[in-house]
Amino acid sequence: MNSKKVATIYGINGPVIYLKGKTGFKMSEMVHVGPQRLVGEVISLDKDRTTVQVYEETSGLRPGETVEATGAAISVTLAPGILNNIFDGIERPLERIAESGGAFITRGVSVDALDRKKLWDTHITVKTGDLVRGGTIIAEVPETSAIVHKCMVPPNVEGTVVEAVADGQYTIEDTIVTIELADGTRRELSMTQHWPIRVPRPVNQRYPASVPLITGQRILDTMFPIAKGGTAAIPGGFGTGKTMTQHQIAKWADADIIVYIGCGERGNEMTQVLEEFGELVDPRNGNPLMDRTVLIANTSNMPVAAREASIYTGLTLAEYYRDMGYDVAIMADSTSRWAEALRELSGRLEEMPAEEGFPAYLASRLSAFYERAGMMQTLNGATGSVSIIGAVSPQGGDFSEPVTQNTKRFVRCFWGLDKSLAYSRHFPAIHWLTSYSEYLTDLSGWYTDHVSPKFVDYRNRLMALLNQESSLMEIVKLIGGDVLPDDQKLVLEIAKVIRLGFLQQNAFHKEDTCVSLEKQFKMMDVILYLYKQSRKLVAMGMPMSVLKAEGIFEKVIAIKYDVPNDNLQMLDLYKKDIDDFYNRVLEKNG
């Protein structure tokens, strides 16, 4: 293969450049542009014109300068050293760039994605004579204190091991296993693989959703759960807490690995993520959280075209760890900025715009992105999953705009953030009337087996009370709350307990920031028991003013703070308190 194919620039339009004549370049091929060797990708081929999108700033480029093909697609390097790292949109490590060129990324900067000189403690898992195929684990490397990196045979490779090195310390490029292919040729395997970012990694089969991704956030786990290998969208206007919700999930979700993609977000937000994550301790094992996290930072002041690639870079890294048998959760913040990058590039390419100027293929690109999620049987027979949680930033909080609407088509979990909740300091500001989860029926069996057979029933009863409250509030707004009968006043009071005591959650309170499913169930149990006993009293003719005077409603709201997560027996005492309240009211007013 002649990798030195060269063409000449004849037109430049922002990040898009045009090459004239037959270039011999291939679709999606990576190219080096101009004397600074800027990274670009071939996005369109005509018989007499080739179009390239450049992933760096193109100012200073001139027609007549050369573009050189590399002979390979835009791909990521997959090997030990990915975790506890911060990359830009095309997998360049930001710390290494800062060492060589200072705080700002200089154009054409070329640094290795991963450290090629570092020695890793390697345990070889195959021996001479073993038959290996794509996905077979050939070595294990303790990448961080939390994660063992499993080096695999690249997909589509099959052969017999003819040579394997002894356990010891090796770099990611050292040959550790040599195999003989079916045609008799030998192939040397190292710890490193390269994979094109736009191509999903192959798997054996896809499993249906059956296990929840537990986040420790009550409104998510109980009301609108997401499955492992599921997809969710968090749409919300400015200041409603999209990034905050994603931070919480990243910190507490029971995924093995977190991939956080800051796609087109402001630099200060990304800085906050980097600082916070650097300090956090993993609740499961006491190690730093960064030991199982990879961050991809592509801020709003970085080139637009790289923003479009960053999502796929993060997704490919996630699929790689899924192939090892890990559960990976991706936080994409935000897919709207990615869609805006598509819009800008589409405008530069002079394509026909669709709704609000977005390209007509926006829906298919979104679907291709979310479809790469799922719980899979990997090539080596293990089970791994990729869950995608994408934030959407609709302008002015308008959910009818194209990105939100098209995302809604492809995700099965919708956590709609509400401006009025956020402004009244109710966090997470996910509105229970606009949100939904289609995973609830898929997961009900798991909840029955692992938490309680009553779990889904209790959740539905809370939801019914919140819906009742919403319709009663319409009446209250019109004619005031005093005219309502006491049974309806009770519904409003219990709904308030549900909202403040259950749905609202304080990220900065050590007992409330993350809550186990057992505690969530017991809290629901106490709230519904209070409703049952209060309803009995109201049926006997007790006015609501008498019930409220006892202070029991406030006491139940405060459960979330008063009951430590390691002492759930205390929750059983609340039922006794509710019985005492019931008896007191009867004594005083009987």
Secondary structure, DSSP 8 states (H G I E B T S, - for coil): -----EEEEEEEETTEEEEES-----TTEEEEETTTTEEEEEEEE-SSEEEEEESS--TT--TT-EEEEEEEESEEEESTT-TTEEE-TTS-BHHHHHHHH-SS--TT----SS-SS--EEEEE---TT-EEETT-EEEEEE-SSS-EEEEE--TT-EEEEEEE--SEEE-TTS--EEEEETTS-EEEE-S-EEEETTS----SEEE---SB---S-HIIIIIS--BTT-EEEEE--TTSSHHHHHHHHHHHS--SEEEEEEES--HHHHHHHHHHHHH-B-TTTSSBGGGGEEEEEE-TTS-HHHHHHHHHHHHHHHHHHHHTT-EEEEEEETHHHHHHHHHHHHHHTT--B-GGG-BTTHHHHHHHHHTT-EEEE-TTS-EEEEEEEEEE--GGG-TTSHHHHHHHHH-SEE--B-HHHHHTT-SS-B-TTT-EETTHHHHHHHHHHHT-TTHHHHHHHHHHHHHHHHHHHHHHHHH-GGGS-HHHHHHHHHHHHIIIIII---TTSTTTSS--HHHHHHHHHHHHHHHHHHHHHHHTT--HHHHHHT-HHHHHHTHHHHS-TT-TTHHHHHHHHHHHHHHHHHHHH-
